[in-house]
Amino acid sequence: MTKHLMLMLALALALALVAAVPATAAEPEHQPYSCRLLDDEQRKCSFGSCDARTLNRLRKECLRDGGRPI
C-alpha cells in the first residue's frame, strides 16, 4: 500500500515538473524581435557598453510591436 502511494506521488510530481517546463522555456520565443534586441542591449549595459539613444529607440519599438520591455 505505501509503495503504491509513493509511486503515485512520484508520478504526480514528475508530471507537474514536465508540465511546467515547456511553459517557462517557450516564453522568450513569443517576444517580438525588437524586445529581444532590447534585452541584448540591456545586457551590454551591465558591462558598461550601452548607448542611451539605442535603448530608448529599442524600448519604443518593443512597445510598438506589442511587447513588454523589462
PDB file of N, CA, C and O in Angstrom:
ATOM      1  N   MET A   1       0.819  -1.185   0.000  1.00  0.00           N
ATOM      2  CA  MET A   1       0.000   0.000   0.000  1.00  0.00           C
ATOM      3  C   MET A   1       0.872   1.263   0.000  1.00  0.00           C
ATOM      4  O   MET A   1       0.607   2.180  -0.777  1.00  0.00           O
ATOM      5  N   THR A   2       1.885   1.331   0.836  1.00  0.00           N
ATOM      6  CA  THR A   2       2.729   2.514   0.884  1.00  0.00           C
ATOM      7  C   THR A   2       3.577   2.646  -0.377  1.00  0.00           C
ATOM      8  O   THR A   2       3.856   3.761  -0.818  1.00  0.00           O
ATOM      9  N   LYS A   3       3.992   1.518  -0.965  1.00  0.00           N
ATOM     10  CA  LYS A   3       4.747   1.591  -2.208  1.00  0.00           C
ATOM     11  C   LYS A   3       3.887   2.174  -3.320  1.00  0.00           C
ATOM     12  O   LYS A   3       4.354   2.975  -4.130  1.00  0.00           O
ATOM     13  N   HIS A   4       2.631   1.764  -3.347  1.00  0.00           N
ATOM     14  CA  HIS A   4       1.709   2.257  -4.356  1.00  0.00           C
ATOM     15  C   HIS A   4       1.479   3.763  -4.177  1.00  0.00           C
ATOM     16  O   HIS A   4       1.448   4.506  -5.158  1.00  0.00           O
ATOM     17  N   LEU A   5       1.322   4.200  -2.961  1.00  0.00           N
ATOM     18  CA  LEU A   5       1.121   5.615  -2.662  1.00  0.00           C
ATOM     19  C   LEU A   5       2.356   6.435  -3.026  1.00  0.00           C
ATOM     20  O   LEU A   5       2.228   7.523  -3.588  1.00  0.00           O
ATOM     21  N   MET A   6       3.534   5.934  -2.716  1.00  0.00           N
ATOM     22  CA  MET A   6       4.780   6.631  -3.056  1.00  0.00           C
ATOM     23  C   MET A   6       4.955   6.722  -4.564  1.00  0.00           C
ATOM     24  O   MET A   6       5.396   7.747  -5.083  1.00  0.00           O
ATOM     25  N   LEU A   7       4.611   5.651  -5.266  1.00  0.00           N
ATOM     26  CA  LEU A   7       4.716   5.647  -6.722  1.00  0.00           C
ATOM     27  C   LEU A   7       3.766   6.668  -7.334  1.00  0.00           C
ATOM     28  O   LEU A   7       4.143   7.382  -8.263  1.00  0.00           O
ATOM     29  N   MET A   8       2.550   6.745  -6.828  1.00  0.00           N
ATOM     30  CA  MET A   8       1.575   7.722  -7.321  1.00  0.00           C
ATOM     31  C   MET A   8       2.046   9.146  -7.054  1.00  0.00           C
ATOM     32  O   MET A   8       1.894  10.019  -7.908  1.00  0.00           O
ATOM     33  N   LEU A   9       2.614   9.384  -5.883  1.00  0.00           N
ATOM     34  CA  LEU A   9       3.124  10.703  -5.533  1.00  0.00           C
ATOM     35  C   LEU A   9       4.295  11.093  -6.430  1.00  0.00           C
ATOM     36  O   LEU A   9       4.378  12.232  -6.889  1.00  0.00           O
ATOM     37  N   ALA A  10       5.193  10.151  -6.677  1.00  0.00           N
ATOM     38  CA  ALA A  10       6.332  10.424  -7.553  1.00  0.00           C
ATOM     39  C   ALA A  10       5.879  10.695  -8.975  1.00  0.00           C
ATOM     40  O   ALA A  10       6.430  11.574  -9.637  1.00  0.00           O
ATOM     41  N   LEU A  11       4.899   9.970  -9.453  1.00  0.00           N
ATOM     42  CA  LEU A  11       4.370  10.178 -10.791  1.00  0.00           C
ATOM     43  C   LEU A  11       3.701  11.542 -10.913  1.00  0.00           C
ATOM     44  O   LEU A  11       3.888  12.241 -11.908  1.00  0.00           O
ATOM     45  N   ALA A  12       2.929  11.917  -9.913  1.00  0.00           N
ATOM     46  CA  ALA A  12       2.271  13.222  -9.924  1.00  0.00           C
ATOM     47  C   ALA A  12       3.297  14.348  -9.912  1.00  0.00           C
ATOM     48  O   ALA A  12       3.125  15.347 -10.610  1.00  0.00           O
ATOM     49  N   LEU A  13       4.350  14.201  -9.138  1.00  0.00           N
ATOM     50  CA  LEU A  13       5.401  15.210  -9.083  1.00  0.00           C
ATOM     51  C   LEU A  13       6.121  15.316 -10.425  1.00  0.00           C
ATOM     52  O   LEU A  13       6.399  16.417 -10.901  1.00  0.00           O
ATOM     53  N   ALA A  14       6.418  14.181 -11.025  1.00  0.00           N
ATOM     54  CA  ALA A  14       7.092  14.181 -12.324  1.00  0.00           C
ATOM     55  C   ALA A  14       6.227  14.834 -13.389  1.00  0.00           C
ATOM     56  O   ALA A  14       6.741  15.596 -14.208  1.00  0.00           O
ATOM     57  N   LEU A  15       4.943  14.559 -13.399  1.00  0.00           N
ATOM     58  CA  LEU A  15       4.038  15.170 -14.369  1.00  0.00           C
ATOM     59  C   LEU A  15       3.936  16.679 -14.164  1.00  0.00           C
ATOM     60  O   LEU A  15       3.869  17.434 -15.134  1.00  0.00           O
ATOM     61  N   ALA A  16       3.925  17.114 -12.926  1.00  0.00           N
ATOM     62  CA  ALA A  16       3.867  18.540 -12.633  1.00  0.00           C
ATOM     63  C   ALA A  16       5.125  19.245 -13.122  1.00  0.00           C
ATOM     64  O   ALA A  16       5.045  20.349 -13.662  1.00  0.00           O
ATOM     65  N   LEU A  17       6.270  18.629 -12.943  1.00  0.00           N
ATOM     66  CA  LEU A  17       7.525  19.223 -13.403  1.00  0.00           C
ATOM     67  C   LEU A  17       7.592  19.287 -14.924  1.00  0.00           C
ATOM     68  O   LEU A  17       8.026  20.291 -15.488  1.00  0.00           O
ATOM     69  N   VAL A  18       7.166  18.228 -15.581  1.00  0.00           N
ATOM     70  CA  VAL A  18       7.189  18.188 -17.042  1.00  0.00           C
ATOM     71  C   VAL A  18       6.219  19.208 -17.618  1.00  0.00           C
ATOM     72  O   VAL A  18       6.517  19.841 -18.631  1.00  0.00           O
ATOM     73  N   ALA A  19       5.081  19.371 -16.995  1.00  0.00           N
ATOM     74  CA  ALA A  19       4.082  20.319 -17.478  1.00  0.00           C
ATOM     75  C   ALA A  19       4.556  21.765 -17.307  1.00  0.00           C
ATOM     76  O   ALA A  19       4.177  22.626 -18.100  1.00  0.00           O
ATOM     77  N   ALA A  20       5.361  22.044 -16.308  1.00  0.00           N
ATOM     78  CA  ALA A  20       5.808  23.406 -16.040  1.00  0.00           C
ATOM     79  C   ALA A  20       6.970  23.824 -16.929  1.00  0.00           C
ATOM     80  O   ALA A  20       7.111  25.013 -17.214  1.00  0.00           O
ATOM     81  N   VAL A  21       7.791  22.912 -17.369  1.00  0.00           N
ATOM     82  CA  VAL A  21       8.991  23.259 -18.129  1.00  0.00           C
ATOM     83  C   VAL A  21       8.680  23.884 -19.481  1.00  0.00           C
ATOM     84  O   VAL A  21       9.245  24.938 -19.770  1.00  0.00           O
ATOM     85  N   PRO A  22       7.829  23.321 -20.331  1.00  0.00           N
ATOM     86  CA  PRO A  22       7.590  23.946 -21.631  1.00  0.00           C
ATOM     87  C   PRO A  22       7.001  25.345 -21.531  1.00  0.00           C
ATOM     88  O   PRO A  22       7.291  26.188 -22.380  1.00  0.00           O
ATOM     89  N   ALA A  23       6.194  25.614 -20.534  1.00  0.00           N
ATOM     90  CA  ALA A  23       5.590  26.933 -20.405  1.00  0.00           C
ATOM     91  C   ALA A  23       6.647  27.994 -20.122  1.00  0.00           C
ATOM     92  O   ALA A  23       6.566  29.094 -20.669  1.00  0.00           O
ATOM     93  N   THR A  24       7.617  27.699 -19.296  1.00  0.00           N
ATOM     94  CA  THR A  24       8.645  28.685 -18.983  1.00  0.00           C
ATOM     95  C   THR A  24       9.707  28.743 -20.074  1.00  0.00           C
ATOM     96  O   THR A  24      10.283  29.805 -20.312  1.00  0.00           O
ATOM     97  N   ALA A  25       9.973  27.641 -20.731  1.00  0.00           N
ATOM     98  CA  ALA A  25      11.001  27.622 -21.762  1.00  0.00           C
ATOM     99  C   ALA A  25      10.525  28.311 -23.033  1.00  0.00           C
ATOM    100  O   ALA A  25      11.351  28.832 -23.782  1.00  0.00           O
ATOM    101  N   ALA A  26       9.241  28.332 -23.301  1.00  0.00           N
ATOM    102  CA  ALA A  26       8.725  28.896 -24.542  1.00  0.00           C
ATOM    103  C   ALA A  26       8.491  30.397 -24.465  1.00  0.00           C
ATOM    104  O   ALA A  26       8.273  31.025 -25.500  1.00  0.00           O
ATOM    105  N   GLU A  27       8.528  30.980 -23.306  1.00  0.00           N
ATOM    106  CA  GLU A  27       8.187  32.388 -23.155  1.00  0.00           C
ATOM    107  C   GLU A  27       9.060  33.337 -23.974  1.00  0.00           C
ATOM    108  O   GLU A  27       8.500  34.200 -24.649  1.00  0.00           O
ATOM    109  N   PRO A  28      10.391  33.238 -23.963  1.00  0.00           N
ATOM    110  CA  PRO A  28      11.187  34.201 -24.710  1.00  0.00           C
ATOM    111  C   PRO A  28      10.938  34.182 -26.220  1.00  0.00           C
ATOM    112  O   PRO A  28      11.132  35.207 -26.873  1.00  0.00           O
ATOM    113  N   GLU A  29      10.516  33.057 -26.795  1.00  0.00           N
ATOM    114  CA  GLU A  29      10.281  32.981 -28.222  1.00  0.00           C
ATOM    115  C   GLU A  29       9.068  33.794 -28.649  1.00  0.00           C
ATOM    116  O   GLU A  29       8.947  34.143 -29.823  1.00  0.00           O
ATOM    117  N   HIS A  30       8.164  34.105 -27.716  1.00  0.00           N
ATOM    118  CA  HIS A  30       6.963  34.831 -28.070  1.00  0.00           C
ATOM    119  C   HIS A  30       7.170  36.343 -28.043  1.00  0.00           C
ATOM    120  O   HIS A  30       6.280  37.091 -28.449  1.00  0.00           O
ATOM    121  N   GLN A  31       8.296  36.793 -27.586  1.00  0.00           N
ATOM    122  CA  GLN A  31       8.558  38.223 -27.574  1.00  0.00           C
ATOM    123  C   GLN A  31       8.907  38.690 -28.983  1.00  0.00           C
ATOM    124  O   GLN A  31       9.559  37.964 -29.733  1.00  0.00           O
ATOM    125  N   PRO A  32       8.477  39.896 -29.346  1.00  0.00           N
ATOM    126  CA  PRO A  32       8.863  40.433 -30.649  1.00  0.00           C
ATOM    127  C   PRO A  32      10.379  40.574 -30.761  1.00  0.00           C
ATOM    128  O   PRO A  32      11.091  40.673 -29.762  1.00  0.00           O
ATOM    129  N   TYR A  33      10.842  40.581 -31.992  1.00  0.00           N
ATOM    130  CA  TYR A  33      12.284  40.673 -32.247  1.00  0.00           C
ATOM    131  C   TYR A  33      12.874  41.932 -31.618  1.00  0.00           C
ATOM    132  O   TYR A  33      13.976  41.893 -31.070  1.00  0.00           O
ATOM    133  N   SER A  34      12.144  43.057 -31.694  1.00  0.00           N
ATOM    134  CA  SER A  34      12.665  44.301 -31.133  1.00  0.00           C
ATOM    135  C   SER A  34      12.856  44.192 -29.617  1.00  0.00           C
ATOM    136  O   SER A  34      13.768  44.806 -29.063  1.00  0.00           O
ATOM    137  N   CYS A  35      12.003  43.417 -28.948  1.00  0.00           N
ATOM    138  CA  CYS A  35      12.144  43.236 -27.498  1.00  0.00           C
ATOM    139  C   CYS A  35      13.354  42.367 -27.177  1.00  0.00           C
ATOM    140  O   CYS A  35      14.033  42.584 -26.174  1.00  0.00           O
ATOM    141  N   ARG A  36      13.618  41.384 -28.030  1.00  0.00           N
ATOM    142  CA  ARG A  36      14.816  40.562 -27.822  1.00  0.00           C
ATOM    143  C   ARG A  36      16.082  41.388 -28.038  1.00  0.00           C
ATOM    144  O   ARG A  36      17.076  41.212 -27.335  1.00  0.00           O
ATOM    145  N   LEU A  37      16.034  42.298 -29.029  1.00  0.00           N
ATOM    146  CA  LEU A  37      17.174  43.198 -29.236  1.00  0.00           C
ATOM    147  C   LEU A  37      17.370  44.113 -28.032  1.00  0.00           C
ATOM    148  O   LEU A  37      18.498  44.385 -27.622  1.00  0.00           O
ATOM    149  N   LEU A  38      16.260  44.583 -27.474  1.00  0.00           N
ATOM    150  CA  LEU A  38      16.332  45.434 -26.287  1.00  0.00           C
ATOM    151  C   LEU A  38      16.953  44.670 -25.122  1.00  0.00           C
ATOM    152  O   LEU A  38      17.795  45.211 -24.405  1.00  0.00           O
ATOM    153  N   ASP A  39      16.550  43.430 -24.929  1.00  0.00           N
ATOM    154  CA  ASP A  39      17.140  42.611 -23.862  1.00  0.00           C
ATOM    155  C   ASP A  39      18.649  42.472 -24.051  1.00  0.00           C
ATOM    156  O   ASP A  39      19.413  42.581 -23.093  1.00  0.00           O
ATOM    157  N   ASP A  40      19.069  42.232 -25.288  1.00  0.00           N
ATOM    158  CA  ASP A  40      20.503  42.100 -25.567  1.00  0.00           C
ATOM    159  C   ASP A  40      21.248  43.400 -25.269  1.00  0.00           C
ATOM    160  O   ASP A  40      22.342  43.382 -24.705  1.00  0.00           O
ATOM    161  N   GLU A  41      20.649  44.520 -25.652  1.00  0.00           N
ATOM    162  CA  GLU A  41      21.293  45.815 -25.410  1.00  0.00           C
ATOM    163  C   GLU A  41      21.359  46.112 -23.916  1.00  0.00           C
ATOM    164  O   GLU A  41      22.347  46.674 -23.443  1.00  0.00           O
ATOM    165  N   GLN A  42      20.323  45.745 -23.169  1.00  0.00           N
ATOM    166  CA  GLN A  42      20.332  45.967 -21.724  1.00  0.00           C
ATOM    167  C   GLN A  42      21.393  45.107 -21.046  1.00  0.00           C
ATOM    168  O   GLN A  42      21.962  45.514 -20.033  1.00  0.00           O
ATOM    169  N   ARG A  43      21.663  43.930 -21.591  1.00  0.00           N
ATOM    170  CA  ARG A  43      22.740  43.097 -21.031  1.00  0.00           C
ATOM    171  C   ARG A  43      24.096  43.764 -21.231  1.00  0.00           C
ATOM    172  O   ARG A  43      24.987  43.638 -20.390  1.00  0.00           O
ATOM    173  N   LYS A  44      24.250  44.477 -22.350  1.00  0.00           N
ATOM    174  CA  LYS A  44      25.507  45.191 -22.599  1.00  0.00           C
ATOM    175  C   LYS A  44      25.741  46.252 -21.528  1.00  0.00           C
ATOM    176  O   LYS A  44      26.886  46.535 -21.175  1.00  0.00           O
ATOM    177  N   CYS A  45      24.670  46.834 -21.014  1.00  0.00           N
ATOM    178  CA  CYS A  45      24.794  47.881 -20.001  1.00  0.00           C
ATOM    179  C   CYS A  45      25.451  47.362 -18.727  1.00  0.00           C
ATOM    180  O   CYS A  45      26.138  48.107 -18.029  1.00  0.00           O
ATOM    181  N   SER A  46      25.241  46.097 -18.432  1.00  0.00           N
ATOM    182  CA  SER A  46      25.859  45.554 -17.230  1.00  0.00           C
ATOM    183  C   SER A  46      27.378  45.505 -17.357  1.00  0.00           C
ATOM    184  O   SER A  46      28.092  45.443 -16.356  1.00  0.00           O
ATOM    185  N   PHE A  47      27.866  45.535 -18.603  1.00  0.00           N
ATOM    186  CA  PHE A  47      29.311  45.568 -18.834  1.00  0.00           C
ATOM    187  C   PHE A  47      29.812  46.986 -19.114  1.00  0.00           C
ATOM    188  O   PHE A  47      31.001  47.196 -19.351  1.00  0.00           O
ATOM    189  N   GLY A  48      28.891  47.959 -19.083  1.00  0.00           N
ATOM    190  CA  GLY A  48      29.278  49.349 -19.247  1.00  0.00           C
ATOM    191  C   GLY A  48      29.405  49.814 -20.677  1.00  0.00           C
ATOM    192  O   GLY A  48      30.007  50.859 -20.923  1.00  0.00           O
ATOM    193  N   SER A  49      28.859  49.077 -21.634  1.00  0.00           N
ATOM    194  CA  SER A  49      28.998  49.488 -23.033  1.00  0.00           C
ATOM    195  C   SER A  49      27.632  49.570 -23.708  1.00  0.00           C
ATOM    196  O   SER A  49      27.358  48.837 -24.658  1.00  0.00           O
ATOM    197  N   CYS A  50      26.770  50.472 -23.209  1.00  0.00           N
ATOM    198  CA  CYS A  50      25.461  50.632 -23.841  1.00  0.00           C
ATOM    199  C   CYS A  50      25.267  52.086 -24.242  1.00  0.00           C
ATOM    200  O   CYS A  50      25.944  52.987 -23.746  1.00  0.00           O
ATOM    201  N   ASP A  51      24.321  52.290 -25.157  1.00  0.00           N
ATOM    202  CA  ASP A  51      24.031  53.617 -25.678  1.00  0.00           C
ATOM    203  C   ASP A  51      22.598  53.978 -25.301  1.00  0.00           C
ATOM    204  O   ASP A  51      21.673  53.225 -25.602  1.00  0.00           O
ATOM    205  N   ALA A  52      22.406  55.113 -24.650  1.00  0.00           N
ATOM    206  CA  ALA A  52      21.083  55.515 -24.172  1.00  0.00           C
ATOM    207  C   ALA A  52      20.113  55.723 -25.337  1.00  0.00           C
ATOM    208  O   ALA A  52      18.937  55.376 -25.229  1.00  0.00           O
ATOM    209  N   ARG A  53      20.594  56.285 -26.448  1.00  0.00           N
ATOM    210  CA  ARG A  53      19.708  56.502 -27.601  1.00  0.00           C
ATOM    211  C   ARG A  53      19.224  55.179 -28.179  1.00  0.00           C
ATOM    212  O   ARG A  53      18.061  55.050 -28.562  1.00  0.00           O
ATOM    213  N   THR A  54      20.114  54.202 -28.240  1.00  0.00           N
ATOM    214  CA  THR A  54      19.732  52.885 -28.751  1.00  0.00           C
ATOM    215  C   THR A  54      18.721  52.234 -27.825  1.00  0.00           C
ATOM    216  O   THR A  54      17.749  51.637 -28.289  1.00  0.00           O
ATOM    217  N   LEU A  55      18.940  52.342 -26.518  1.00  0.00           N
ATOM    218  CA  LEU A  55      17.986  51.785 -25.554  1.00  0.00           C
ATOM    219  C   LEU A  55      16.607  52.419 -25.699  1.00  0.00           C
ATOM    220  O   LEU A  55      15.598  51.714 -25.695  1.00  0.00           O
ATOM    221  N   ASN A  56      16.557  53.735 -25.826  1.00  0.00           N
ATOM    222  CA  ASN A  56      15.274  54.421 -25.976  1.00  0.00           C
ATOM    223  C   ASN A  56      14.572  54.010 -27.267  1.00  0.00           C
ATOM    224  O   ASN A  56      13.362  53.785 -27.267  1.00  0.00           O
ATOM    225  N   ARG A  57      15.315  53.910 -28.357  1.00  0.00           N
ATOM    226  CA  ARG A  57      14.741  53.508 -29.639  1.00  0.00           C
ATOM    227  C   ARG A  57      14.177  52.096 -29.565  1.00  0.00           C
ATOM    228  O   ARG A  57      13.052  51.843 -29.995  1.00  0.00           O
ATOM    229  N   LEU A  58      14.972  51.174 -29.013  1.00  0.00           N
ATOM    230  CA  LEU A  58      14.516  49.787 -28.914  1.00  0.00           C
ATOM    231  C   LEU A  58      13.338  49.638 -27.957  1.00  0.00           C
ATOM    232  O   LEU A  58      12.458  48.809 -28.186  1.00  0.00           O
ATOM    233  N   ARG A  59      13.314  50.431 -26.891  1.00  0.00           N
ATOM    234  CA  ARG A  59      12.197  50.387 -25.948  1.00  0.00           C
ATOM    235  C   ARG A  59      10.901  50.811 -26.648  1.00  0.00           C
ATOM    236  O   ARG A  59       9.858  50.185 -26.461  1.00  0.00           O
ATOM    237  N   LYS A  60      10.971  51.881 -27.457  1.00  0.00           N
ATOM    238  CA  LYS A  60       9.798  52.349 -28.203  1.00  0.00           C
ATOM    239  C   LYS A  60       9.360  51.314 -29.234  1.00  0.00           C
ATOM    240  O   LYS A  60       8.165  51.072 -29.402  1.00  0.00           O
ATOM    241  N   GLU A  61      10.315  50.708 -29.921  1.00  0.00           N
ATOM    242  CA  GLU A  61       9.980  49.693 -30.922  1.00  0.00           C
ATOM    243  C   GLU A  61       9.343  48.469 -30.263  1.00  0.00           C
ATOM    244  O   GLU A  61       8.401  47.887 -30.800  1.00  0.00           O
ATOM    245  N   CYS A  62       9.854  48.091 -29.117  1.00  0.00           N
ATOM    246  CA  CYS A  62       9.312  46.942 -28.398  1.00  0.00           C
ATOM    247  C   CYS A  62       7.862  47.207 -27.996  1.00  0.00           C
ATOM    248  O   CYS A  62       7.003  46.341 -28.158  1.00  0.00           O
ATOM    249  N   LEU A  63       7.594  48.386 -27.479  1.00  0.00           N
ATOM    250  CA  LEU A  63       6.228  48.747 -27.114  1.00  0.00           C
ATOM    251  C   LEU A  63       5.324  48.803 -28.346  1.00  0.00           C
ATOM    252  O   LEU A  63       4.176  48.361 -28.299  1.00  0.00           O
ATOM    253  N   ARG A  64       5.838  49.338 -29.430  1.00  0.00           N
ATOM    254  CA  ARG A  64       5.068  49.427 -30.672  1.00  0.00           C
ATOM    255  C   ARG A  64       4.696  48.041 -31.192  1.00  0.00           C
ATOM    256  O   ARG A  64       3.597  47.835 -31.709  1.00  0.00           O
ATOM    257  N   ASP A  65       5.621  47.097 -31.050  1.00  0.00           N
ATOM    258  CA  ASP A  65       5.401  45.743 -31.554  1.00  0.00           C
ATOM    259  C   ASP A  65       4.563  44.882 -30.613  1.00  0.00           C
ATOM    260  O   ASP A  65       4.313  43.711 -30.896  1.00  0.00           O
ATOM    261  N   GLY A  66       4.135  45.458 -29.507  1.00  0.00           N
ATOM    262  CA  GLY A  66       3.248  44.735 -28.609  1.00  0.00           C
ATOM    263  C   GLY A  66       3.950  44.002 -27.486  1.00  0.00           C
ATOM    264  O   GLY A  66       3.317  43.234 -26.763  1.00  0.00           O
ATOM    265  N   GLY A  67       5.233  44.221 -27.325  1.00  0.00           N
ATOM    266  CA  GLY A  67       5.961  43.564 -26.257  1.00  0.00           C
ATOM    267  C   GLY A  67       5.937  44.362 -24.981  1.00  0.00           C
ATOM    268  O   GLY A  67       5.376  45.456 -24.917  1.00  0.00           O
ATOM    269  N   ARG A  68       6.558  43.794 -23.962  1.00  0.00           N
ATOM    270  CA  ARG A  68       6.661  44.477 -22.669  1.00  0.00           C
ATOM    271  C   ARG A  68       8.130  44.591 -22.319  1.00  0.00           C
ATOM    272  O   ARG A  68       8.750  43.595 -21.946  1.00  0.00           O
ATOM    273  N   PRO A  69       8.708  45.792 -22.431  1.00  0.00           N
ATOM    274  CA  PRO A  69      10.118  45.926 -22.065  1.00  0.00           C
ATOM    275  C   PRO A  69      10.322  45.723 -20.580  1.00  0.00           C
ATOM    276  O   PRO A  69       9.455  46.044 -19.767  1.00  0.00           O
ATOM    277  N   ILE A  70      11.458  45.196 -20.242  1.00  0.00           N
ATOM    278  CA  ILE A  70      11.773  44.915 -18.837  1.00  0.00           C
ATOM    279  C   ILE A  70      12.317  46.155 -18.185  1.00  0.00           C
ATOM    280  O   ILE A  70      12.646  46.135 -16.998  1.00  0.00           O
TER     281      ILE A  70
END
